[in-house]
Amino acid sequence: MVVHLLAHGTSGKSGGVYVIGGDGKRTTGDIEAWLKLVEDHEPENEAPLVLFLLDMCHSGGPARLNWQQVMRAEYRKAWVIAASEPGKLAYNGWLSQAVAQVLEWFHDDTLRVDSQLPHIPLSRFCWEVKRLVEGYVVEGPGVEQLVQTPLAPLGDDLSHLAFFPNPRYLSDEAPAKDHPEAREAAEPLPTAALDPTLAALLDEAPDFRHFMSRASGVEPFLDRIDGGFFCGRRKEVSNLADWLRGKGKALRVVTGKPGVGKSALLGVLVCAAHPALRPKTQMLWRRLVDPPPAVSKLAVVHARRRSVAEVLAAMARQWSLKLVGSHTVQDIATALAESESPPTLVIDAVDEAESPRELMAVLLMLIDSRRADGRPVCRLLVGIRPERRFAPLLRRARRARGRLDLGRAPRRELQRDLHGYIRELLSATEMYGMAAQEEAAEELARSIAHRLTRRHHMPVGEFLVAALYMRTVLDQPVPVTALGARELGAEMPRGLRELLDLDLSQRPSTPWLRPVLTALAFAQGNGMPEEIVQAAARAFRVKEREQPVLGRNPRCPTCRQLLPAQRCGQRRQHAISPLSSKPCRSATSGRWRRESLAVPFGSWRTVVDGSPVSAAVCGTPCQRGWMPGKVDQRSRVLGPCRSPVIEVSADLGVSGPQAPEIPRGQKCR
């Protein structure tokens, strides 16, 4: 519920803030009494969440009450956005104007939050309103007015404060047909070939779409679920199938370099073992030599971009634990200890969660918790990268002989599996599926598998590189001879950067693509807002070659349109972050953006109109109250958005407006 009040206000001798009505008299009770009426409502579980928008003088007091500061955010019912500081005046209905303008901007897509969020985060809404009122003050008659927003302890989860719906929210149950992102979201992973009863599952916290797409083996290649092409990993599949049958110790960890196939292995096992997916996804797992049986009480979680609280909530929901309100790992462990038998959890992409180390600690606490009979409270299968920060979990798995490193496959076995995988991918296409092209497909698959399994180390997974190269193969004519097929396979890049360069070189009609992707390669934290993508992309362009074509600035809509064209595994909705409350980290591709898209250090000294990259992003003329469409394009407010860029500049050794000379070959962190 939102209560919006535009009125005169006054302070009493006791410090209470009263509303003055149309008759010129103040109300009987002060605003604090209204707030307490909401907070003390009985029964407590029926009390509504209420946001008070107080556009009146002296209104800051009710937003800064002492008893508000000691309440836990999840129990607090009344929230206040006030037009002015305590004891100060408010002018011209600026707060009301700002609220209306911000909501209009969210509606017409001038302002945006992640399409996976059903509501606009209250913190983002407050920041935009406060910034806009500051703009009114700058343009006003020399008065001061500072909006007071709610205070909450750092780290508190405020996602339950759902006051304003997100117009860009996409639901698999009822997507808007005329919504551009609804159409785009439907294209990469169409589910028409699957049973319609799966539709209700695709938008749950477990993210079944992730496990299904990885199990298919073609998502990097075709961007959709189109049959099952999972190939190889026979020993690992047999090992984990037995583990899902209840054999062995409670902990298993699947690890390996990016793109090696961790998610694909977990995905095909989840499709076979999950009771809801098993009968509907046989096309994805039926080729397994030793598929696991259906496992009751199986919970699956895709941890990418999820908080610890979201992961715990997903566990409790899937295991049907009767817990009230928010719950801790101790609450879940206690509830599991009383169950008939230990349930099973499969969790992927722990390294891409919002707080990976905190999530790892939660998983270790679960595996250390014991039932009355001495067994762990649950069985745990984790997909994770072998990074130093996860050493406690990796050591625990190694001691239990439960660590499966997919990067240690024998070379001949890997080459055989790659050959079979590529051969099947080619056979599924119209170009190589005909009898006349069988020889070319065979030679091409053999050549690519041989090149990828040469003794030189590859920093990324061979299966991922092979699938991505198939896009380039299909853009070229089918080789007429076996020699031509072998030469095409021998030309395949062995790294993602070289593969990206090849892909971009075939797109002369999209000259802004490389600068935009280069800018996004340095996104940190909550991602990179579109204003900064715009400024950084301009600075990253190659001046001599691209300036005549590109013009001065890429417009934000152009940046949004460019990313779907970049097909190397990058997802647009996770690349440009409109200051959403979710971290900007895509899947495997999100981790290699920095490695493959980042230009050499010399490009950080690229000068555009006399300014290096750091100056192009952080040194542009700035007005405190920037309003879209109302000031010059070169004037923008970066606000808290500036910190990720400044952090990256510091990493690169950029301490001032000019970047120092950095020797070539120095490693980028």
Buried (B, 14 or more C-beta within 10 A) or exposed (E): EEEBBBBBBBBEEEEBBBBBEEEEEBBEEBBBEBBBBBBEBEEEEEBEBBBBBBBBBBBBBBBBBEEBEEBEBEEBBBBBBBBBBBEBBBBBBBBBBBBEBBBEBBEEBBBBBBBBBEBBBBBBBBBBBBBBBBBBBEEBEEEEBBBBBBEBEEEEBBBEBBBBEBBBBBEBEEBBEEBEBBEBBBEBBEBEEBEEEBEEBBBBBBBBBBBBBBBBBBBBBBBBBBBBBBBBBEEBBBBBBEBBEEEBBBBBBBBBBBBBBBBBBBBBBBBBBBEBBBEBBBBBBEBBEEBBEBBEBBBBBBBBBBBBBBBBBBBBBBBEBEBEEBBBBEBBBBBBBEBEBBBBBBBBBBBBBBBBBEBBBBBBBBBEBEBEEEEBBBBBBBBBBBEEEBEEBBEBBEEBEBBBBBBEBEEEBBBBBBBBBBBBBBBBBEBBEEEEBBEBBBBBBBBBBBBBBEEEEBBBBBBBBBBBBBBBBBEEEBBEEBEBBBBBBEBBBBBBBEBBEBBBEEBEEBBBBBBBBBBBBBBBBBBBBBBBBBBBBBBBBBEEEBBEEBEEBBEBEBBBBBBBEBBBBBBBBBBBBBBBBBBBBBBBBBBBBBBBBBBEBEBBBBBBEEBBBBBBBBEBEBBEBBBEEEBEEEEBBBBEBBBBBBEBBEEBEBEEEEBEEBEEEEEBE
